[in-house]
Amino acid sequence: MNSIRNLAILAAAIAMPAFATNAGAADMAFPDKCKSEMSSGGDMSMQSNQMSGMAEYQMETMDGMKAMNMNMMQGMMKKDPDLSFVCGMIAHHMGAISMAEVELKHGDNAEAKAKAQKIIEDQGKEIKELTAWVDKEVK
């Protein structure tokens, strides 16, 4: 669990400078209503006793996040900045699709499910484009 926590901290450190330089990013903040009461000081690691109390959809979402974090960190460690970005985005989009699939499986709200379906379609298309770029550009 410590390695997952360390990866989460590293991911946040990598993402923050990029996020902070985006135009209009100062107006964007993670909504308070989205913050979990289970969270303790930004520590994304979960103890097994906390996970045992989770609903099925939460467990499935956590599994997707773990896979995304591992893949994103591998991609971000590439020595070439372009390849690092593209590989990180492929993993990030895969994580978005995983979350959207959980929504389609467990969600009840038609609007949320429609957004999930659009994410699957849009992010899937971008994964194909980014993967084609990797196939073309990386020798």
N, C-alpha and C positions, 0 to 999 in steps of 0.2 A: 504494500500500500504506500510505503514511503516513496517508491519510484514514481507512482502515479501522481502523488502530491507534488513531487519535484518537477515532473513534466508539466503539471498544471501551472505551477509557478513560472516555469520557463516560458510556457505558451503565453501567459499573461504579460510577461516582460517583453516578449517579442512583439506581441500584438499592440501593446499600448503605444509605443512610439509611432507606429504606422497609423493607428487610429487617431492619435492626437494631431497629426499633420493634415488630415483630410479636411477639406473646406466644409465648414458647417458642423464639424465634429464636436465643437464646444457646446453646441445646442443638444447633442445627443448624450443621453446618460441611461444607464441600465435602470429601468423603472423600479422604484421601491416596491411596487406591488408584485414584481417578479422575483424579488429576493426571498429565499427560503429561510424559514425559521430554524431549520436544521443546520444551516450554514454557520460555521464558527470562524469568524475572522478571515473569510475568503479561502479557507482550506477546503478544496474540492474533494479531498479524499473522504471515503465513507468507511466507517467501521462496520463490521459484519452485523452487529446488533442493530445499527441504524438501517441497513439495507434489508434486514429481515422484516421490518415493518412497512416496507414499500409495497405499493400496488404493483400489479403485473406490468402495467404500462410504464411505470417509473423504472422498474428493473430493466425492461427492454430499452428504454431511453438511455439508461446508464451504460448498458452494454455497448450501444452504438457510440456513445461519447468516448468510452475507453478506447474503442477501436480507432475512432477518428483522431484522438489525441496521440496515440502511438504512431499512426501513419503520418500525421501532420508533422510531428517532431522529426521523423525520419526524413521527410521531404525537406523540411526547413534546414537540415544539417548539410545539404548539398553544398559543394564549394562554389558553384556557379549561382549568382544571385537570381538569374532568370529561371533556371531550373528549380532552384529552391522555392521561388514564388509559385511556379506552375504546379510543382508536386504538392506543395502545401495547400494550394487551392483545390486540387483534385481531392485530397483527403477531406478538406473542409466541406466541399460539396457533397461528398459521400456521407458525411455526418448529417448534413441537412436532409438528405434523402432518407436516411435511417430514421430520423426524428419524424419526418413527414409520413413514413410508412406506419409508424406507431400511431400517429394521429388517425390515419385512415382505418386502422384496425380497431382502435379503442374509442375514438372521438364520437361525439354525438351532434356537434354543432355543424350545420351544413356549410356555413361560411368558412369555418376553420378547416373543414375537410376539403373544400374547394381550393383554399390557399395551399393546403398540403399537396394536393394533386398538381397544382401549378408549379410548386417547388420541385416536385419529382420530375416533371417534364422539362422545366427550364434548366435545373441543375444537371439533369442527365445529359441534355444537349451540350452544356458547357464542359462536362467531364469528357465527352467524346471529342470536342474541339481541343481541349487541353491535352488529352492523350495523343491526339494526332500531331499536335505541336511537338510533344516529347519524342514521338516516333520519328518525326522529320528532323528535328534539330539536334538531338543527342546522338552522337556517333558511337 
